[in-house]
Amino acid sequence: MTMTVHVDIVSAEQEVFSGMAEMVFAPAELGEVGITPRHAPLISKLNPGEVRVKVSEKESQAFYVSGGLLEVQPHLVTILADTAIRAKDIDEAAALQAKAAAEEALNDKSGKIDYATAQAQLAQAMMQLRTIDRLKKRGH
Amino acid sequence: MAVGKEIRTQIASIKNTQKITRAMEMVAASKMRKTKDRMNATRPYSKKISQIIKHLAHANPEYKHPFLVEREVKRVGIIVISSDRGLCGGLNSNLFRKTLKQLTQWDNNNIDVDVCTVGSKGASFFGSLKINKVGQVSKLGDTPHLNEVVGIIKIMLDAYHAGTIDELHVMYNQFVNTMTQAPTIEQLIPVVASELENDGLKKHWDYLYEPDAKEVLDNLLTRYIESIVYQGLVENNACEQSARMVAMKSASDNAGNLIDELQLVYNKARQAAITQEISEIVAGAAAV
């Protein structure tokens, strides 16, 4: 039997995932990390991106997080996301629209908008789209 | 027939009151459902973050964050979360009583207190006390937002960093079930290393931090405090609605009892008047 680790993914609004997994991939601030059972304790900030939970050899689940924190204990992985959505629930049209709006805001020369906010929004929308893309390629 | 006019008006006015309390009961019941949903939605997050903080308190980090270090207590800060409106039974007074008890205890140990209040009831209660008030927010409504309480949290955290206060506590009503609300005092900082369930942690260990300890811990601890205060706020909200529902239900029931009693008195008086009238007529007829 393969070793498993307990994984909890919660966002400020709800519990998104809770269960055992063989491996977890998360977009830590210094690059993507893969966590197997009995990993050393770790705390890291998360970038917007995709969290992948490999539940078994055949099955893995993908989530989109907009940033947050990752805590690893040898027997436990906790992801505190600002917002987390199951990847298949991401609305592609909405993400595209958000991306367009953010780009427009960035190009707006009137200088009324907050540059940093617009850039963050753009990054989020792009990460959502990338998550969808990867999901499609994997043939879900 | 002019019998029992006063009683009839009294019954009518109690009936009006009963209508109002019944309406309030139903409004509170439907609001309670919504606030309870909101509370349950945010519970997993605050539970998990408390768990992480508990782990953290047991780690042996090389970087000691000020929020993790206990120091001699000369002055404490408290955040008291109360409701904006009354008519919710003993909800606020129970919390204030518990808070006052704690305040006297601190007073006996020569510890000063800074108070921040959330909600109008707390503001007016502590407004009448001789106590140092440093901040207040009220009128948050049924859907409070985190950024509405960030201000008072910042006041307290700044005071802690500056060394003005040495501990921070939060007081709120914890939602147990619809009938029971438990007034709760929770210490936020410094983080107390409570007894950890035996989950196989080694004695001396530390986290790996990415990108670096100070930044991550700052971020995590601020988030923790905000999440606990916000959780207290939504719990208190759910408590308020359920307490109001129960209070209004018993008020409606009492009004019903009162009406029954008055109706009985009124009927007796009316009967007596009729009997008297008849006997007068009979007596008059007999005299002719």
Interface residues (C-beta under 8 A of the other chain):
Chain A: D8 V10 S11 A12 E13 Q14 E15 A28 E29 L30 A40 P41 L42 I43 S44 K45 L69 E71 Q73 P74 H75 L76 T78 L80
Chain B: A41 T42 P44 Y45 K48 I49 Q51 I52 H55 L56 A59 D199 G200 L201 W205 D206 Y207 L208 Y209 E210 P211 E215 V216 L217 N219 L220 R223 S227
